[in-house]
Amino acid sequence: MAYQELRLWTPARYRIRVNGYLHPSWSDRLAGMTIATSGEADEASVSTLVGRLADQSALMGVLDALYNYYHYPLLSVEYLGSA
């Protein structure tokens, strides 16, 4: 994967995993990322968000919302390549 093409201001695809249940309807609140959740709506669930974000600022906005507003523990953030 060519990480040198990633810059603070370039679009990219990401995969974000959090501990807990995120309903797919929250996609609009989280920059339009696709949400998939394994398990039922309980603490053992893991939710995965995948999608294209406009830049690193948008990534930080999604992470901030997950942490500060919704209080979901972050499991991982993965760069999937340029958008």
Rosetta constraint file for C-alpha pairs under 8 A:
AtomPair CA 1 CA 81 HARMONIC 6.95 0.50
AtomPair CA 2 CA 6 HARMONIC 7.88 0.50
AtomPair CA 2 CA 81 HARMONIC 7.47 0.50
AtomPair CA 3 CA 81 HARMONIC 7.67 0.50
AtomPair CA 5 CA 82 HARMONIC 7.22 0.50
AtomPair CA 6 CA 10 HARMONIC 6.39 0.50
AtomPair CA 6 CA 12 HARMONIC 7.44 0.50
AtomPair CA 6 CA 81 HARMONIC 7.94 0.50
AtomPair CA 6 CA 82 HARMONIC 6.84 0.50
AtomPair CA 7 CA 56 HARMONIC 7.91 0.50
AtomPair CA 8 CA 55 HARMONIC 6.07 0.50
AtomPair CA 8 CA 56 HARMONIC 5.12 0.50
AtomPair CA 8 CA 57 HARMONIC 7.52 0.50
AtomPair CA 9 CA 54 HARMONIC 7.59 0.50
AtomPair CA 9 CA 55 HARMONIC 4.85 0.50
AtomPair CA 9 CA 56 HARMONIC 6.34 0.50
AtomPair CA 9 CA 57 HARMONIC 7.80 0.50
AtomPair CA 10 CA 54 HARMONIC 6.57 0.50
AtomPair CA 10 CA 55 HARMONIC 5.03 0.50
AtomPair CA 10 CA 56 HARMONIC 7.49 0.50
AtomPair CA 10 CA 82 HARMONIC 7.78 0.50
AtomPair CA 11 CA 52 HARMONIC 6.81 0.50
AtomPair CA 11 CA 53 HARMONIC 5.60 0.50
AtomPair CA 11 CA 54 HARMONIC 4.29 0.50
AtomPair CA 11 CA 55 HARMONIC 4.74 0.50
AtomPair CA 11 CA 56 HARMONIC 7.80 0.50
AtomPair CA 11 CA 82 HARMONIC 6.22 0.50
AtomPair CA 11 CA 83 HARMONIC 5.50 0.50
AtomPair CA 12 CA 52 HARMONIC 5.49 0.50
AtomPair CA 12 CA 53 HARMONIC 5.66 0.50
AtomPair CA 12 CA 54 HARMONIC 6.76 0.50
AtomPair CA 12 CA 55 HARMONIC 6.74 0.50
AtomPair CA 12 CA 79 HARMONIC 7.37 0.50
AtomPair CA 12 CA 80 HARMONIC 7.26 0.50
AtomPair CA 12 CA 81 HARMONIC 5.81 0.50
AtomPair CA 12 CA 82 HARMONIC 4.20 0.50
AtomPair CA 12 CA 83 HARMONIC 4.38 0.50
AtomPair CA 13 CA 50 HARMONIC 7.21 0.50
AtomPair CA 13 CA 51 HARMONIC 5.30 0.50
AtomPair CA 13 CA 52 HARMONIC 4.19 0.50
AtomPair CA 13 CA 53 HARMONIC 6.17 0.50
AtomPair CA 13 CA 79 HARMONIC 6.25 0.50
AtomPair CA 13 CA 80 HARMONIC 5.13 0.50
AtomPair CA 13 CA 81 HARMONIC 5.66 0.50
AtomPair CA 13 CA 82 HARMONIC 6.06 0.50
AtomPair CA 13 CA 83 HARMONIC 5.50 0.50
AtomPair CA 14 CA 49 HARMONIC 7.90 0.50
AtomPair CA 14 CA 50 HARMONIC 5.68 0.50
AtomPair CA 14 CA 51 HARMONIC 5.72 0.50
AtomPair CA 14 CA 52 HARMONIC 6.46 0.50
AtomPair CA 14 CA 53 HARMONIC 7.43 0.50
AtomPair CA 14 CA 77 HARMONIC 6.96 0.50
AtomPair CA 14 CA 78 HARMONIC 5.53 0.50
AtomPair CA 14 CA 79 HARMONIC 4.75 0.50
AtomPair CA 14 CA 80 HARMONIC 5.25 0.50
AtomPair CA 14 CA 81 HARMONIC 7.60 0.50
AtomPair CA 15 CA 48 HARMONIC 6.78 0.50
AtomPair CA 15 CA 49 HARMONIC 5.61 0.50
AtomPair CA 15 CA 50 HARMONIC 4.51 0.50
AtomPair CA 15 CA 51 HARMONIC 6.90 0.50
AtomPair CA 15 CA 76 HARMONIC 7.88 0.50
AtomPair CA 15 CA 77 HARMONIC 5.78 0.50
AtomPair CA 15 CA 78 HARMONIC 5.04 0.50
AtomPair CA 15 CA 79 HARMONIC 6.66 0.50
AtomPair CA 15 CA 80 HARMONIC 6.94 0.50
AtomPair CA 16 CA 48 HARMONIC 5.68 0.50
AtomPair CA 16 CA 49 HARMONIC 5.07 0.50
AtomPair CA 16 CA 50 HARMONIC 6.50 0.50
AtomPair CA 16 CA 74 HARMONIC 7.87 0.50
AtomPair CA 16 CA 75 HARMONIC 7.65 0.50
AtomPair CA 16 CA 76 HARMONIC 5.68 0.50
AtomPair CA 16 CA 77 HARMONIC 4.50 0.50
AtomPair CA 16 CA 78 HARMONIC 6.38 0.50
AtomPair CA 17 CA 46 HARMONIC 6.84 0.50
AtomPair CA 17 CA 47 HARMONIC 5.71 0.50
AtomPair CA 17 CA 48 HARMONIC 4.52 0.50
AtomPair CA 17 CA 49 HARMONIC 6.38 0.50
AtomPair CA 17 CA 74 HARMONIC 6.33 0.50
AtomPair CA 17 CA 75 HARMONIC 5.24 0.50
AtomPair CA 17 CA 76 HARMONIC 5.14 0.50
AtomPair CA 17 CA 77 HARMONIC 6.56 0.50
AtomPair CA 18 CA 46 HARMONIC 5.81 0.50
AtomPair CA 18 CA 47 HARMONIC 5.40 0.50
AtomPair CA 18 CA 48 HARMONIC 6.60 0.50
AtomPair CA 18 CA 72 HARMONIC 6.10 0.50
AtomPair CA 18 CA 73 HARMONIC 5.61 0.50
AtomPair CA 18 CA 74 HARMONIC 4.55 0.50
AtomPair CA 18 CA 75 HARMONIC 5.05 0.50
AtomPair CA 18 CA 76 HARMONIC 7.09 0.50
AtomPair CA 19 CA 43 HARMONIC 7.16 0.50
AtomPair CA 19 CA 44 HARMONIC 7.21 0.50
AtomPair CA 19 CA 45 HARMONIC 6.18 0.50
AtomPair CA 19 CA 46 HARMONIC 4.72 0.50
AtomPair CA 19 CA 47 HARMONIC 6.41 0.50
AtomPair CA 19 CA 72 HARMONIC 6.15 0.50
AtomPair CA 19 CA 73 HARMONIC 5.39 0.50
AtomPair CA 19 CA 74 HARMONIC 6.49 0.50
AtomPair CA 19 CA 75 HARMONIC 6.53 0.50
AtomPair CA 20 CA 41 HARMONIC 7.53 0.50
AtomPair CA 20 CA 42 HARMONIC 6.57 0.50
AtomPair CA 20 CA 43 HARMONIC 5.19 0.50
AtomPair CA 20 CA 44 HARMONIC 6.42 0.50
AtomPair CA 20 CA 45 HARMONIC 4.73 0.50
AtomPair CA 20 CA 46 HARMONIC 5.19 0.50
AtomPair CA 20 CA 47 HARMONIC 6.18 0.50
AtomPair CA 20 CA 72 HARMONIC 6.50 0.50
AtomPair CA 20 CA 73 HARMONIC 7.71 0.50
AtomPair CA 21 CA 37 HARMONIC 6.27 0.50
AtomPair CA 21 CA 40 HARMONIC 7.34 0.50
AtomPair CA 21 CA 41 HARMONIC 5.20 0.50
AtomPair CA 21 CA 42 HARMONIC 6.33 0.50
AtomPair CA 21 CA 43 HARMONIC 7.15 0.50
AtomPair CA 21 CA 45 HARMONIC 5.40 0.50
AtomPair CA 21 CA 46 HARMONIC 6.32 0.50
AtomPair CA 21 CA 47 HARMONIC 5.80 0.50
AtomPair CA 22 CA 26 HARMONIC 7.01 0.50
AtomPair CA 22 CA 35 HARMONIC 7.16 0.50
AtomPair CA 22 CA 36 HARMONIC 7.87 0.50
AtomPair CA 22 CA 37 HARMONIC 6.68 0.50
AtomPair CA 22 CA 47 HARMONIC 5.96 0.50
AtomPair CA 23 CA 35 HARMONIC 7.30 0.50
AtomPair CA 23 CA 37 HARMONIC 7.68 0.50
AtomPair CA 24 CA 34 HARMONIC 7.19 0.50
AtomPair CA 24 CA 35 HARMONIC 5.11 0.50
AtomPair CA 24 CA 36 HARMONIC 6.74 0.50
AtomPair CA 26 CA 30 HARMONIC 6.53 0.50
AtomPair CA 26 CA 35 HARMONIC 7.88 0.50
AtomPair CA 27 CA 31 HARMONIC 6.67 0.50
AtomPair CA 27 CA 32 HARMONIC 4.79 0.50
AtomPair CA 27 CA 33 HARMONIC 5.39 0.50
AtomPair CA 27 CA 34 HARMONIC 6.05 0.50
AtomPair CA 27 CA 35 HARMONIC 6.44 0.50
AtomPair CA 28 CA 32 HARMONIC 4.75 0.50
AtomPair CA 28 CA 33 HARMONIC 7.49 0.50
AtomPair CA 30 CA 62 HARMONIC 5.56 0.50
AtomPair CA 30 CA 65 HARMONIC 7.50 0.50
AtomPair CA 31 CA 53 HARMONIC 7.21 0.50
AtomPair CA 31 CA 58 HARMONIC 7.52 0.50
AtomPair CA 31 CA 62 HARMONIC 6.84 0.50
AtomPair CA 32 CA 51 HARMONIC 7.34 0.50
AtomPair CA 33 CA 49 HARMONIC 5.74 0.50
AtomPair CA 33 CA 50 HARMONIC 5.43 0.50
AtomPair CA 33 CA 51 HARMONIC 4.64 0.50
AtomPair CA 33 CA 52 HARMONIC 7.10 0.50
AtomPair CA 34 CA 48 HARMONIC 8.00 0.50
AtomPair CA 34 CA 49 HARMONIC 5.38 0.50
AtomPair CA 34 CA 50 HARMONIC 5.23 0.50
AtomPair CA 34 CA 51 HARMONIC 6.09 0.50
AtomPair CA 35 CA 47 HARMONIC 6.74 0.50
AtomPair CA 35 CA 48 HARMONIC 5.67 0.50
AtomPair CA 35 CA 49 HARMONIC 4.58 0.50
AtomPair CA 35 CA 50 HARMONIC 6.72 0.50
AtomPair CA 36 CA 47 HARMONIC 5.67 0.50
AtomPair CA 36 CA 48 HARMONIC 5.24 0.50
AtomPair CA 36 CA 49 HARMONIC 6.54 0.50
AtomPair CA 37 CA 45 HARMONIC 6.67 0.50
AtomPair CA 37 CA 46 HARMONIC 5.70 0.50
AtomPair CA 37 CA 47 HARMONIC 4.16 0.50
AtomPair CA 37 CA 48 HARMONIC 6.16 0.50
AtomPair CA 38 CA 45 HARMONIC 5.61 0.50
AtomPair CA 38 CA 46 HARMONIC 5.48 0.50
AtomPair CA 38 CA 47 HARMONIC 6.37 0.50
AtomPair CA 39 CA 44 HARMONIC 7.09 0.50
AtomPair CA 39 CA 45 HARMONIC 4.93 0.50
AtomPair CA 39 CA 46 HARMONIC 7.13 0.50
AtomPair CA 40 CA 44 HARMONIC 7.85 0.50
AtomPair CA 40 CA 45 HARMONIC 6.21 0.50
AtomPair CA 41 CA 45 HARMONIC 6.57 0.50
AtomPair CA 52 CA 83 HARMONIC 6.11 0.50
AtomPair CA 53 CA 58 HARMONIC 5.95 0.50
AtomPair CA 53 CA 59 HARMONIC 6.36 0.50
AtomPair CA 53 CA 83 HARMONIC 7.98 0.50
AtomPair CA 54 CA 58 HARMONIC 6.08 0.50
AtomPair CA 55 CA 59 HARMONIC 6.60 0.50
AtomPair CA 56 CA 60 HARMONIC 6.20 0.50
AtomPair CA 57 CA 61 HARMONIC 6.24 0.50
AtomPair CA 58 CA 62 HARMONIC 6.38 0.50
AtomPair CA 59 CA 63 HARMONIC 6.28 0.50
AtomPair CA 60 CA 64 HARMONIC 5.86 0.50
AtomPair CA 61 CA 65 HARMONIC 6.16 0.50
AtomPair CA 62 CA 66 HARMONIC 6.25 0.50
AtomPair CA 63 CA 67 HARMONIC 6.14 0.50
AtomPair CA 64 CA 68 HARMONIC 5.59 0.50
AtomPair CA 64 CA 69 HARMONIC 7.41 0.50
AtomPair CA 65 CA 69 HARMONIC 5.05 0.50
AtomPair CA 65 CA 70 HARMONIC 6.36 0.50
AtomPair CA 66 CA 70 HARMONIC 5.09 0.50
AtomPair CA 66 CA 71 HARMONIC 5.96 0.50
AtomPair CA 66 CA 72 HARMONIC 5.55 0.50
AtomPair CA 66 CA 73 HARMONIC 7.99 0.50
AtomPair CA 66 CA 74 HARMONIC 7.99 0.50
AtomPair CA 67 CA 71 HARMONIC 4.61 0.50
AtomPair CA 67 CA 72 HARMONIC 5.56 0.50
AtomPair CA 67 CA 73 HARMONIC 6.94 0.50
AtomPair CA 67 CA 74 HARMONIC 7.62 0.50
